[in-house]
């Protein structure tokens, strides 16, 4: 799977800066990944223009895509995400491992977070969808995650992203705000059945910033 090419193709089509990228799956082999591109941008509710009548703007819905991972496990998926985050100039990549929410004692907030990780927003008005879904197996993945838990990754691109203007003297970035492969960071072992958080630091500052 090539996450970088998928993101780059959609960014070229949308012509909008990217706010963040999330990817979520169930920790099993051969399970698809739901990749969500969160755009930074606003558009008019209607193309109609009425003199003297302001038309409210709405945030552009994210793009939720299903990426197949046949024959690949969590480590291979994570490496593809690390490569994409590296090439897109992200400062870090966060990995969250969440326990199943269909269990005794699980809170409603855990269930809500699980649904939102897969691009399902039950707490949002249906007239304002959070994402445009292109993932035929999303509902089945949600069902599996409720009983088995899930893994969610997050990174914020600088190349082609909202954060491109942030100047933190990252010495790993090229003039375009990205980085060339290979990515020097490798996946940490993942302990299934336990919740946890890991953060991969990708950027580097070689001198003290006063």
C-alpha positions as CSV (number, residue, x, y, z in Angstrom):
1,X,0.0,0.0,0.0
2,X,1.2,3.5,-0.8
3,X,-0.4,6.1,1.4
4,X,1.8,8.9,0.1
5,X,0.6,8.5,-3.5
6,X,-3.1,8.3,-2.3
7,X,-2.8,11.5,-0.3
8,X,-0.9,13.4,-3.1
9,X,-3.5,12.4,-5.7
10,X,-6.4,13.7,-3.6
11,X,-4.6,16.9,-2.6
12,X,-3.9,17.6,-6.3
13,X,-7.6,17.1,-7.1
14,X,-9.0,19.1,-4.2
15,X,-6.5,22.0,-4.3
16,X,-6.9,22.7,-0.6
17,X,-4.4,22.6,2.2
18,X,-4.5,19.6,4.5
19,X,-5.1,20.0,8.2
20,X,-4.4,16.5,9.3
21,X,-4.3,12.8,8.2
22,X,-5.8,10.0,10.2
23,X,-5.8,6.3,9.5
24,X,-7.7,3.6,11.4
25,X,-7.9,-0.2,11.3
26,X,-8.6,-3.2,13.4
27,X,-5.3,-5.0,14.5
28,X,-5.7,-8.0,12.3
29,X,-3.9,-9.1,9.1
30,X,-5.5,-8.4,5.7
31,X,-7.9,-5.8,7.2
32,X,-8.5,-2.6,5.2
33,X,-7.5,0.8,6.5
34,X,-9.8,3.9,6.6
35,X,-7.7,6.9,5.6
36,X,-9.3,10.3,6.3
37,X,-7.8,13.5,4.8
38,X,-9.0,16.4,6.9
39,X,-9.1,19.5,4.7
40,X,-8.6,23.2,5.7
41,X,-11.1,25.2,3.8
42,X,-14.6,26.6,3.6
43,X,-17.2,26.7,0.8
44,X,-20.5,28.3,0.1
45,X,-23.6,26.2,0.9
46,X,-25.1,27.1,-2.5
47,X,-23.8,28.4,-5.8
48,X,-26.6,30.9,-6.0
49,X,-25.6,34.6,-5.5
50,X,-28.2,37.0,-4.2
51,X,-27.3,40.7,-4.0
52,X,-27.0,41.9,-0.4
53,X,-27.7,38.5,1.0
54,X,-24.7,36.9,2.8
55,X,-24.4,33.1,2.1
56,X,-22.9,31.2,5.1
57,X,-19.7,29.1,4.5
58,X,-19.3,25.6,5.7
59,X,-16.1,23.7,6.4
60,X,-15.1,21.3,3.6
61,X,-15.9,17.7,4.6
62,X,-13.0,15.4,4.9
63,X,-12.3,12.6,2.4
64,X,-12.6,9.1,3.9
65,X,-11.0,6.4,1.7
66,X,-10.7,2.7,2.1
67,X,-7.2,1.3,1.4
68,X,-6.8,-2.4,1.0
69,X,-4.0,-4.1,2.9
70,X,-4.1,-7.6,1.6
71,X,-1.3,-9.8,3.0
72,X,-0.1,-6.9,5.2
73,X,-0.1,-6.7,9.0
74,X,0.0,-3.7,11.4
75,X,3.8,-3.2,11.0
76,X,3.6,-2.9,7.2
77,X,0.7,-0.5,7.5
78,X,2.5,1.6,10.0
79,X,5.7,1.7,7.9
80,X,3.6,3.0,5.0
81,X,2.2,5.7,7.2
82,X,5.6,6.6,8.5
83,X,6.9,6.9,5.0
84,X,4.0,9.2,4.0
85,X,4.4,11.4,7.1
86,X,8.1,11.6,6.5
87,X,7.7,12.6,2.8
88,X,5.0,15.2,3.7
89,X,7.2,16.8,6.3
90,X,5.2,16.0,9.4
91,X,6.9,16.7,12.7
92,X,5.6,13.4,14.2
93,X,3.2,10.5,13.8
94,X,1.0,9.5,16.7
95,X,-0.3,6.0,17.2
96,X,-3.2,5.2,19.5
97,X,-4.2,1.7,20.4
98,X,-7.8,1.5,21.8
99,X,-9.6,-1.3,23.5
100,X,-13.0,-2.6,22.3
101,X,-15.8,-0.4,23.5
102,X,-18.4,-3.2,23.5
103,X,-17.4,-4.5,26.9
104,X,-18.5,-4.2,30.5
105,X,-17.7,-0.8,32.0
106,X,-16.8,1.0,28.7
107,X,-17.9,4.6,28.6
108,X,-20.1,6.3,26.0
109,X,-17.1,8.5,25.2
110,X,-15.0,5.5,24.2
111,X,-17.7,4.3,21.8
112,X,-18.0,7.8,20.3
113,X,-14.3,8.1,19.8
114,X,-14.3,4.8,18.1
115,X,-17.0,5.8,15.7
116,X,-15.3,9.1,14.9
117,X,-12.0,7.4,14.3
118,X,-13.7,5.5,11.4
119,X,-15.3,8.6,10.0
120,X,-18.8,8.0,11.6
121,X,-20.1,11.1,13.4
122,X,-23.3,10.2,15.3
123,X,-23.2,13.4,17.3
124,X,-23.2,15.7,14.2
125,X,-26.2,16.9,12.2
126,X,-26.7,14.6,9.2
127,X,-27.1,17.7,7.0
128,X,-23.4,18.6,7.8
129,X,-21.4,15.4,7.1
130,X,-18.0,15.3,8.7
131,X,-16.6,13.3,5.8
132,X,-17.4,12.2,2.3
133,X,-17.2,8.4,2.6
134,X,-15.7,6.1,0.0
135,X,-15.3,3.0,2.2
136,X,-17.7,0.2,1.5
137,X,-16.5,-1.9,4.4
138,X,-16.6,0.9,7.0
139,X,-19.6,-0.5,8.9
140,X,-18.1,-4.0,9.1
141,X,-14.8,-2.5,10.4
142,X,-16.8,-0.6,13.0
143,X,-18.5,-3.8,14.2
144,X,-15.1,-5.6,14.4
145,X,-13.5,-2.6,16.3
146,X,-16.3,-2.6,18.8
147,X,-15.4,-6.2,19.8
148,X,-11.7,-6.3,19.1
149,X,-10.4,-2.7,19.5
150,X,-8.6,-0.6,16.9
151,X,-5.5,1.3,16.0
152,X,-5.6,5.0,14.9
153,X,-2.7,7.0,13.5
154,X,-2.5,10.8,13.2
155,X,0.0,13.2,11.5
156,X,-0.1,16.8,10.3
157,X,1.6,17.4,6.9
158,X,3.6,20.5,6.2
159,X,4.1,19.9,2.5
160,X,0.8,20.8,1.0
161,X,-0.7,21.3,4.4
162,X,-1.9,24.1,6.7
163,X,1.3,23.9,8.7
164,X,3.6,24.7,5.8
165,X,4.1,28.2,7.1
166,X,5.2,27.1,10.5
167,X,8.9,27.9,10.8
168,X,10.5,25.8,13.6
169,X,13.9,25.3,12.0
170,X,13.4,21.6,11.3
171,X,16.8,20.6,9.7
172,X,15.3,17.5,8.0
173,X,13.0,19.4,5.6
174,X,13.9,20.2,2.0
175,X,13.1,23.5,0.3
176,X,9.6,22.2,-0.5
177,X,8.7,21.3,3.1
178,X,9.0,17.6,2.6
179,X,11.7,14.9,2.9
180,X,13.2,12.2,0.6
181,X,12.9,8.5,1.3
182,X,14.0,6.4,3.0
183,X,12.4,7.2,6.3
184,X,14.9,6.4,9.1
185,X,12.2,5.6,11.7
186,X,10.9,2.1,12.0
187,X,7.7,0.9,13.8
188,X,7.6,0.1,17.5
189,X,6.2,-3.4,18.4
190,X,2.5,-3.2,19.0
191,X,0.9,-5.1,22.0
192,X,-2.6,-6.1,21.0
193,X,-5.3,-6.2,23.7
194,X,-3.8,-3.2,25.5
195,X,-4.5,0.5,25.1
196,X,-1.6,2.8,24.7
197,X,0.0,5.7,22.8
198,X,3.2,6.0,21.0
199,X,4.7,9.1,19.2
200,X,7.3,8.9,16.5
201,X,9.4,12.0,16.3
202,X,10.3,12.7,12.7
203,X,11.6,16.3,12.7
204,X,14.8,17.5,14.1
205,X,16.4,20.8,15.2
206,X,20.2,20.8,15.0
207,X,20.7,24.0,17.0
208,X,19.3,25.9,19.9
209,X,16.5,28.3,19.0
210,X,16.6,31.4,21.2
